[in-house]
Amino acid sequence: TEVGLRSTRLKTINGTEIAIPNSEVANSCIENISRRPARRAEMNVSLVYQTTTEKLQAAIEIIKNIIATEPTTAQNEKIVYFSEFQASALNIKVIYWCNEVSLSKFAEIQNKINFQIKTELERAGIEFAYPTQTLYLNKN
């Protein structure tokens, strides 16, 4: 970041530099994401329609426990719930906050959590869904 007499130069998250006239900066609301206390992670976990209600509830508990045992998420709010019936899946919405604001460390933690979710759901015999379509042919 470089503040000049006429403009302010900023680097975007992609690494490019942009120049903004100071008059626009002064009249704008600026969000400083580097000062946020946590990063938000949000994902959908989609399970096959053959998943029983008991296994669906078990999947929610497994995911909640994995997130709760991660030290960087332990003190933050965690939201895990059966959110919707999709065309080819039962959807579980997962939202949690991580105290690690560094993008690379946040990505490592998210990677770790995702692998744990996959491993534990597979161990419990809970299948992930993928887009499918069933066709019924009528023979006359």
HELIX and SHEET records of a PDB file:
HELIX    1   1 ASN A   22  ALA A   26  1                                   5    
HELIX    2   2 ILE A   33  ARG A   35  5                                   3    
HELIX    3   3 THR A   53  THR A   69  1                                  17    
HELIX    4   4 LEU A  103  ARG A  123  1                                  21    
SHEET    1   A 3 GLU A   2  VAL A   3  0                                        
SHEET    2   A 3 SER A   7  LYS A  11 -1                                        
SHEET    3   A 3 GLU A  17  PRO A  21 -1                                        
SHEET    1   B 3 ARG A  39  LEU A  47  0                                        
SHEET    2   B 3 LEU A  90  CYS A  98 -1                                        
SHEET    3   B 3 LYS A  78  PHE A  85 -1                                        
END                                                                             
